[in-house]
Amino acid sequence: MQFNVVHSGMIDDGLYVNMKEEQAIMRDGSLIEYARIHDITLQAWSVLMASWADGSYIDHPKYAGLNEKLQELADVYGVTKNAVALAWILRHPAGIQAIAGTTSVQHLEELCKGDAITLTRKQWYELYLSTGKQLP
């Protein structure tokens, strides 16, 4: 599944369940919840991609607030923004695995450092909110 801090509709519909806001529309059939209940490991692809049109959200001007928060946490943990972005996916309690699509050894090494980071819940939600989303 495509999943990352920007492309996180599966999180949105879970947070807004039973509400009238656009974010409450279920587009995935509760995939994360189903996988957790049935002990299925989900794999996330395009972990740094906002959309086909925008490409990566890392250093993209459209995602300035997110990049500011990613950099703040990267400084705290001594890693790159890429590693923090990956740590966001890995922190989800569903135990999601991330698929890194890269041909760069350096990029892969940067991403792998995200596995050593355990974001706090506060940091996880701060990243989520930095994309312009709100909590109900």
KESETOR-358290 format. One record per residue (C-alpha): residue number from 1; x, z, y. Coordinates in pm, whole numbers, plus 50000, padded with zeros to 5 digits. Example, Ala and Ser with C-alpha at 12.3 -4.5 7.8 and 13.67 -1.06 7.14 Angstrom:
! residues 2
<rec><torvo>1</torvo><east>51230</east><up>50780</up><north>49550</north></rec>
<rec><torvo>2</torvo><east>51367</east><up>50714</up><north>49894</north></rec>
! end
This chain:
! residues 136
<rec><torvo>1</torvo><east>50000</east><up>50000</up><north>50000</north></rec>
<rec><torvo>2</torvo><east>50114</east><up>49945</up><north>50355</north></rec>
<rec><torvo>3</torvo><east>50160</east><up>50292</up><north>50497</north></rec>
<rec><torvo>4</torvo><east>50359</east><up>50450</up><north>50778</north></rec>
<rec><torvo>5</torvo><east>50304</east><up>50659</up><north>51088</north></rec>
<rec><torvo>6</torvo><east>50160</east><up>50360</up><north>51278</north></rec>
<rec><torvo>7</torvo><east>49973</east><up>50202</up><north>50988</north></rec>
<rec><torvo>8</torvo><east>49796</east><up>50519</up><north>50876</north></rec>
<rec><torvo>9</torvo><east>49429</east><up>50438</up><north>50847</north></rec>
<rec><torvo>10</torvo><east>49412</east><up>50631</up><north>50522</north></rec>
<rec><torvo>11</torvo><east>49498</east><up>50944</up><north>50717</north></rec>
<rec><torvo>12</torvo><east>49254</east><up>50861</up><north>50997</north></rec>
<rec><torvo>13</torvo><east>48946</east><up>50827</up><north>50779</north></rec>
<rec><torvo>14</torvo><east>49028</east><up>51153</up><north>50601</north></rec>
<rec><torvo>15</torvo><east>49058</east><up>51342</up><north>50927</north></rec>
<rec><torvo>16</torvo><east>48743</east><up>51191</up><north>51077</north></rec>
<rec><torvo>17</torvo><east>48525</east><up>51209</up><north>50766</north></rec>
<rec><torvo>18</torvo><east>48153</east><up>51241</up><north>50843</north></rec>
<rec><torvo>19</torvo><east>48199</east><up>51153</up><north>51210</north></rec>
<rec><torvo>20</torvo><east>48078</east><up>50853</up><north>51409</north></rec>
<rec><torvo>21</torvo><east>48414</east><up>50753</up><north>51555</north></rec>
<rec><torvo>22</torvo><east>48578</east><up>50424</up><north>51454</north></rec>
<rec><torvo>23</torvo><east>48851</east><up>50618</up><north>51271</north></rec>
<rec><torvo>24</torvo><east>48591</east><up>50756</up><north>51027</north></rec>
<rec><torvo>25</torvo><east>48527</east><up>50415</up><north>50872</north></rec>
<rec><torvo>26</torvo><east>48666</east><up>50419</up><north>50522</north></rec>
<rec><torvo>27</torvo><east>48859</east><up>50103</up><north>50453</north></rec>
<rec><torvo>28</torvo><east>49060</east><up>50215</up><north>50151</north></rec>
<rec><torvo>29</torvo><east>48809</east><up>50382</up><north>49918</north></rec>
<rec><torvo>30</torvo><east>48981</east><up>50721</up><north>49954</north></rec>
<rec><torvo>31</torvo><east>49293</east><up>50588</up><north>49782</north></rec>
<rec><torvo>32</torvo><east>49517</east><up>50882</up><north>49874</north></rec>
<rec><torvo>33</torvo><east>49261</east><up>51138</up><north>49757</north></rec>
<rec><torvo>34</torvo><east>49195</east><up>50947</up><north>49433</north></rec>
<rec><torvo>35</torvo><east>49566</east><up>50920</up><north>49358</north></rec>
<rec><torvo>36</torvo><east>49618</east><up>51291</up><north>49419</north></rec>
<rec><torvo>37</torvo><east>49326</east><up>51391</up><north>49195</north></rec>
<rec><torvo>38</torvo><east>49442</east><up>51163</up><north>48912</north></rec>
<rec><torvo>39</torvo><east>49815</east><up>51234</up><north>48950</north></rec>
<rec><torvo>40</torvo><east>49897</east><up>50875</up><north>49049</north></rec>
<rec><torvo>41</torvo><east>50207</east><up>50812</up><north>49260</north></rec>
<rec><torvo>42</torvo><east>50144</east><up>50573</up><north>49547</north></rec>
<rec><torvo>43</torvo><east>50418</east><up>50351</up><north>49684</north></rec>
<rec><torvo>44</torvo><east>50438</east><up>50267</up><north>50053</north></rec>
<rec><torvo>45</torvo><east>50576</east><up>49934</up><north>50169</north></rec>
<rec><torvo>46</torvo><east>50656</east><up>49818</up><north>50523</north></rec>
<rec><torvo>47</torvo><east>50758</east><up>50172</up><north>50610</north></rec>
<rec><torvo>48</torvo><east>50882</east><up>50070</up><north>50958</north></rec>
<rec><torvo>49</torvo><east>50643</east><up>49784</up><north>51030</north></rec>
<rec><torvo>50</torvo><east>50366</east><up>49824</up><north>51285</north></rec>
<rec><torvo>51</torvo><east>50203</east><up>49489</up><north>51218</north></rec>
<rec><torvo>52</torvo><east>50287</east><up>49129</up><north>51137</north></rec>
<rec><torvo>53</torvo><east>50265</east><up>49048</up><north>51509</north></rec>
<rec><torvo>54</torvo><east>50469</east><up>49341</up><north>51641</north></rec>
<rec><torvo>55</torvo><east>50720</east><up>49377</up><north>51360</north></rec>
<rec><torvo>56</torvo><east>50902</east><up>49709</up><north>51344</north></rec>
<rec><torvo>57</torvo><east>50782</east><up>49992</up><north>51564</north></rec>
<rec><torvo>58</torvo><east>51138</east><up>50127</up><north>51590</north></rec>
<rec><torvo>59</torvo><east>51254</east><up>50065</up><north>51950</north></rec>
<rec><torvo>60</torvo><east>50946</east><up>49851</up><north>52018</north></rec>
<rec><torvo>61</torvo><east>50824</east><up>49905</up><north>52379</north></rec>
<rec><torvo>62</torvo><east>50460</east><up>49916</up><north>52265</north></rec>
<rec><torvo>63</torvo><east>50543</east><up>50234</up><north>52071</north></rec>
<rec><torvo>64</torvo><east>50746</east><up>50417</up><north>52335</north></rec>
<rec><torvo>65</torvo><east>50580</east><up>50756</up><north>52279</north></rec>
<rec><torvo>66</torvo><east>50642</east><up>50739</up><north>51907</north></rec>
<rec><torvo>67</torvo><east>51004</east><up>50633</up><north>51955</north></rec>
<rec><torvo>68</torvo><east>51059</east><up>50919</up><north>52197</north></rec>
<rec><torvo>69</torvo><east>50931</east><up>51168</up><north>51939</north></rec>
<rec><torvo>70</torvo><east>51128</east><up>51000</up><north>51659</north></rec>
<rec><torvo>71</torvo><east>51446</east><up>51026</up><north>51866</north></rec>
<rec><torvo>72</torvo><east>51376</east><up>51390</up><north>51950</north></rec>
<rec><torvo>73</torvo><east>51347</east><up>51474</up><north>51581</north></rec>
<rec><torvo>74</torvo><east>51641</east><up>51249</up><north>51489</north></rec>
<rec><torvo>75</torvo><east>51853</east><up>51455</up><north>51727</north></rec>
<rec><torvo>76</torvo><east>51728</east><up>51779</up><north>51569</north></rec>
<rec><torvo>77</torvo><east>51812</east><up>51662</up><north>51216</north></rec>
<rec><torvo>78</torvo><east>52124</east><up>51458</up><north>51297</north></rec>
<rec><torvo>79</torvo><east>51985</east><up>51134</up><north>51156</north></rec>
<rec><torvo>80</torvo><east>51840</east><up>50807</up><north>51286</north></rec>
<rec><torvo>81</torvo><east>51481</east><up>50738</up><north>51387</north></rec>
<rec><torvo>82</torvo><east>51447</east><up>50534</up><north>51068</north></rec>
<rec><torvo>83</torvo><east>51520</east><up>50843</up><north>50856</north></rec>
<rec><torvo>84</torvo><east>51263</east><up>51050</up><north>51045</north></rec>
<rec><torvo>85</torvo><east>51004</east><up>50775</up><north>51003</north></rec>
<rec><torvo>86</torvo><east>51066</east><up>50777</up><north>50628</north></rec>
<rec><torvo>87</torvo><east>51054</east><up>51158</up><north>50619</north></rec>
<rec><torvo>88</torvo><east>50705</east><up>51136</up><north>50772</north></rec>
<rec><torvo>89</torvo><east>50583</east><up>50937</up><north>50471</north></rec>
<rec><torvo>90</torvo><east>50760</east><up>51159</up><north>50219</north></rec>
<rec><torvo>91</torvo><east>50617</east><up>51478</up><north>50375</north></rec>
<rec><torvo>92</torvo><east>50260</east><up>51383</up><north>50285</north></rec>
<rec><torvo>93</torvo><east>50138</east><up>51608</up><north>50002</north></rec>
<rec><torvo>94</torvo><east>50035</east><up>51306</up><north>49790</north></rec>
<rec><torvo>95</torvo><east>50402</east><up>51257</up><north>49695</north></rec>
<rec><torvo>96</torvo><east>50415</east><up>50899</up><north>49821</north></rec>
<rec><torvo>97</torvo><east>50724</east><up>50697</up><north>49733</north></rec>
<rec><torvo>98</torvo><east>50867</east><up>50463</up><north>49995</north></rec>
<rec><torvo>99</torvo><east>50983</east><up>50110</up><north>49925</north></rec>
<rec><torvo>100</torvo><east>51260</east><up>50005</up><north>50162</north></rec>
<rec><torvo>101</torvo><east>51270</east><up>49630</up><north>50211</north></rec>
<rec><torvo>102</torvo><east>51615</east><up>49567</up><north>50350</north></rec>
<rec><torvo>103</torvo><east>51927</east><up>49371</up><north>50273</north></rec>
<rec><torvo>104</torvo><east>52141</east><up>49595</up><north>50491</north></rec>
<rec><torvo>105</torvo><east>52337</east><up>49867</up><north>50313</north></rec>
<rec><torvo>106</torvo><east>52368</east><up>50060</up><north>50640</north></rec>
<rec><torvo>107</torvo><east>51993</east><up>50045</up><north>50698</north></rec>
<rec><torvo>108</torvo><east>51926</east><up>50164</up><north>50343</north></rec>
<rec><torvo>109</torvo><east>52174</east><up>50453</up><north>50385</north></rec>
<rec><torvo>110</torvo><east>52001</east><up>50555</up><north>50711</north></rec>
<rec><torvo>111</torvo><east>51660</east><up>50550</up><north>50545</north></rec>
<rec><torvo>112</torvo><east>51781</east><up>50750</up><north>50244</north></rec>
<rec><torvo>113</torvo><east>51875</east><up>51039</up><north>50472</north></rec>
<rec><torvo>114</torvo><east>51503</east><up>51083</up><north>50534</north></rec>
<rec><torvo>115</torvo><east>51472</east><up>51223</up><north>50182</north></rec>
<rec><torvo>116</torvo><east>51678</east><up>51526</up><north>50286</north></rec>
<rec><torvo>117</torvo><east>51444</east><up>51608</up><north>50576</north></rec>
<rec><torvo>118</torvo><east>51134</east><up>51821</up><north>50534</north></rec>
<rec><torvo>119</torvo><east>50935</east><up>51789</up><north>50853</north></rec>
<rec><torvo>120</torvo><east>50727</east><up>52087</up><north>50949</north></rec>
<rec><torvo>121</torvo><east>50352</east><up>52035</up><north>50963</north></rec>
<rec><torvo>122</torvo><east>50374</east><up>52060</up><north>51339</north></rec>
<rec><torvo>123</torvo><east>50640</east><up>51788</up><north>51353</north></rec>
<rec><torvo>124</torvo><east>50439</east><up>51569</up><north>51114</north></rec>
<rec><torvo>125</torvo><east>50130</east><up>51593</up><north>51332</north></rec>
<rec><torvo>126</torvo><east>50333</east><up>51546</up><north>51651</north></rec>
<rec><torvo>127</torvo><east>50456</east><up>51213</up><north>51513</north></rec>
<rec><torvo>128</torvo><east>50102</east><up>51115</up><north>51414</north></rec>
<rec><torvo>129</torvo><east>49972</east><up>51203</up><north>51761</north></rec>
<rec><torvo>130</torvo><east>50260</east><up>51022</up><north>51933</north></rec>
<rec><torvo>131</torvo><east>50112</east><up>50693</up><north>51810</north></rec>
<rec><torvo>132</torvo><east>49818</east><up>50749</up><north>52045</north></rec>
<rec><torvo>133</torvo><east>49587</east><up>50891</up><north>51784</north></rec>
<rec><torvo>134</torvo><east>49389</east><up>51208</up><north>51834</north></rec>
<rec><torvo>135</torvo><east>49274</east><up>51485</up><north>51608</north></rec>
<rec><torvo>136</torvo><east>48900</east><up>51548</up><north>51592</north></rec>
! end
